[in-house]
Amino acid sequence: MDYGLFGSLVGFAFIASMTPGPNNLLLMSSGALFGWRPTLPHLGGVQIGFAIVMTSAVFGLGKLVDAWPWLVTLVRVLGAAWLAWLSLRFFKAAVRDADTEARMEAAPISRPIRFYEAVLFQWVNPKAIVAAVSTAGAYIAIADEAWQRAIVMVSVFFTVGGVACTTWMIAGETLSRYMSSGRSATWVNAAMGVLILLTAAHILLGRSS
């Protein structure tokens, strides 16, 4: 193995995993609303889902995207639409009365995202798909066989991504104490809505590379 290339892969995985994106923002939101324990299935789904996408990229997803580039546009639209819908739920919660805000059942999401939902979301998450396809192409020389490359890349992203996702989830949980009162909850919900809506706009209008 080329250890210089491996170090570069670790650095790229760290940047790709730690920077804001749909997964990180949703994990932070879930951590703020429900705490870290109920968010663990969501985190696990992100990890497993991305591992599946990465493995698919190593075994030819990039060629499929090259053959049908409109698939990336479809992913962008679906991912942005889902995030925009989610942001509207946060805005709706932000304008409720303080008394209503204080009731947990009135939270913008009635439950944490389930494991399988997080797995499936990776297939409409442009950041995940672009990161996987880019990694599979840029680091093809890290191992001779496709299965070896898949193991190395998935292992690196699983480890680094786990740290990144946990960091965002715990950061969200630290916000939970500010959501215990109506006024604070209004500001936190509004801020989450803005962040997620901006992410949706970036996905829809940004470039694929």
C-alpha positions in Angstrom: 0.0 0.0 0.0 1.1 3.5 -0.8 1.1 5.1 2.7 1.5 8.6 1.4 -1.7 8.0 -0.7 -3.4 6.5 2.4 -2.6 9.6 4.5 -4.1 11.7 1.7 -7.2 9.6 1.8 -7.5 10.0 5.6 -7.2 13.8 5.2 -9.7 13.9 2.5 -12.1 11.8 4.5 -11.7 14.0 7.5 -12.5 17.2 5.5 -15.4 15.5 3.7 -16.9 14.1 6.9 -16.4 17.1 9.2 -17.7 19.9 6.9 -21.4 20.8 7.1 -23.7 18.8 5.0 -27.2 17.2 5.1 -26.1 14.3 7.3 -24.2 16.5 9.8 -27.0 19.0 10.0 -29.7 16.4 10.5 -27.6 14.6 13.1 -27.1 17.9 15.0 -30.8 18.6 14.7 -31.8 15.2 16.0 -29.3 15.5 18.8 -30.8 18.8 19.8 -34.3 17.5 19.7 -34.0 14.0 21.1 -30.6 13.6 22.6 -27.7 11.3 21.5 -29.2 8.0 22.5 -32.3 8.1 20.4 -30.2 9.5 17.5 -27.8 6.5 17.5 -29.9 4.5 14.9 -29.8 7.6 12.7 -26.0 7.8 13.0 -25.7 4.0 12.3 -27.8 4.4 9.2 -25.6 7.2 7.9 -22.5 5.0 8.4 -23.9 1.9 6.9 -25.6 3.8 4.1 -22.5 5.6 3.1 -20.5 2.4 3.2 -22.9 0.9 0.7 -22.6 4.0 -1.5 -18.8 3.9 -1.3 -18.7 0.2 -2.1 -21.0 0.8 -5.1 -18.7 3.6 -6.3 -15.6 1.4 -6.2 -17.4 -1.2 -8.2 -18.7 1.1 -10.9 -21.1 3.7 -9.7 -18.8 6.4 -11.2 -19.2 4.8 -14.7 -22.9 4.8 -14.3 -22.9 8.5 -13.4 -20.7 9.2 -16.4 -23.0 7.4 -18.7 -26.2 9.0 -17.3 -25.1 12.4 -15.8 -28.8 13.3 -15.3 -28.8 10.9 -12.4 -26.8 13.5 -10.4 -29.4 16.1 -11.2 -32.2 13.8 -10.1 -30.3 13.2 -6.8 -29.8 16.9 -6.3 -33.5 17.6 -6.8 -34.8 14.8 -4.5 -32.3 15.6 -1.8 -32.9 19.3 -1.9 -36.7 18.8 -1.9 -36.6 16.6 1.1 -34.4 19.0 3.0 -36.6 22.0 2.1 -39.6 20.1 3.4 -37.8 19.4 6.6 -36.7 23.0 7.0 -40.4 24.1 6.6 -41.3 21.9 9.6 -38.7 23.7 11.7 -40.0 27.1 10.6 -43.5 26.0 11.5 -42.4 25.0 15.0 -40.6 28.3 15.3 -43.7 30.4 14.9 -45.8 28.5 17.4 -46.7 29.9 20.8 -44.3 29.6 23.7 -46.7 27.2 25.4 -46.9 25.0 22.4 -43.2 25.1 22.0 -42.7 23.8 25.5 -44.5 20.5 24.7 -42.2 17.9 23.2 -45.0 16.4 21.1 -45.1 19.7 19.2 -41.5 19.3 18.1 -40.9 19.8 14.3 -40.1 16.1 14.0 -42.3 13.6 15.9 -39.5 11.0 16.1 -35.8 10.6 15.3 -35.0 9.4 11.8 -35.0 5.6 11.7 -32.0 3.5 10.7 -33.3 2.4 7.4 -34.4 5.9 6.5 -30.9 7.2 7.1 -29.5 4.3 5.0 -31.9 5.2 2.1 -31.2 8.9 2.4 -27.6 8.4 1.4 -28.9 7.6 -2.1 -30.5 11.1 -2.4 -27.6 12.8 -0.6 -25.5 14.6 -3.3 -22.6 15.2 -0.9 -22.4 11.5 -0.1 -22.6 10.4 -3.7 -20.1 13.0 -5.0 -17.7 12.2 -2.1 -17.9 8.4 -2.8 -17.5 8.7 -6.6 -14.6 11.2 -6.2 -12.8 9.0 -3.7 -13.2 5.9 -5.8 -11.7 7.7 -8.8 -8.9 9.7 -7.1 -7.6 6.9 -4.9 -7.9 4.0 -7.4 -4.1 3.3 -6.9 -4.4 2.7 -3.2 -4.9 -1.1 -3.9 -4.7 -3.4 -6.8 -8.1 -5.2 -6.5 -11.5 -3.5 -6.3 -12.4 -5.4 -3.2 -9.2 -4.3 -1.5 -9.9 -0.6 -2.4 -13.5 -1.0 -1.1 -12.3 -2.3 2.3 -9.6 0.4 2.7 -11.9 3.3 1.6 -14.9 2.1 3.6 -12.8 1.5 6.7 -11.3 5.0 6.6 -14.6 6.7 6.1 -16.3 4.5 8.6 -13.8 5.5 11.2 -13.4 9.2 10.4 -17.0 9.6 9.6 -18.0 8.0 12.9 -16.0 10.6 14.8 -17.4 13.4 12.6 -21.0 12.3 13.0 -20.7 11.8 16.7 -19.2 15.3 17.1 -22.1 16.9 15.2 -24.7 14.8 17.2 -23.2 15.8 20.5 -23.0 19.4 19.4 -26.7 19.2 18.8 -27.4 17.7 22.1 -25.7 20.7 23.8 -28.4 22.9 22.3 -31.2 20.9 23.9 -31.1 22.8 27.1 -31.9 26.0 25.1 -35.0 24.3 23.7 -36.6 23.9 27.1 -38.3 27.3 27.0 -40.6 28.7 24.3 -38.5 31.7 23.3 -35.2 29.8 23.1 -36.9 26.9 21.3 -38.2 29.4 18.7 -34.7 30.7 18.0 -33.1 27.3 17.8 -35.8 25.9 15.5 -35.6 29.0 13.3 -31.8 28.7 13.1 -32.1 25.0 12.2 -34.6 25.7 9.5 -32.3 28.4 8.0 -29.3 26.1 8.0 -31.1 23.2 6.4 -32.8 25.4 3.8 -29.4 26.9 2.9 -28.0 23.4 2.6 -30.9 22.5 0.3 -30.2 25.6 -1.9 -26.5 24.8 -2.0 -27.2 21.2 -3.1 -29.7 22.4 -5.8 -27.5 25.2 -7.2 -24.0 24.0 -6.5 -21.7 22.1 -8.8 -21.3 18.4 -8.7 -17.5 18.5 -8.2 
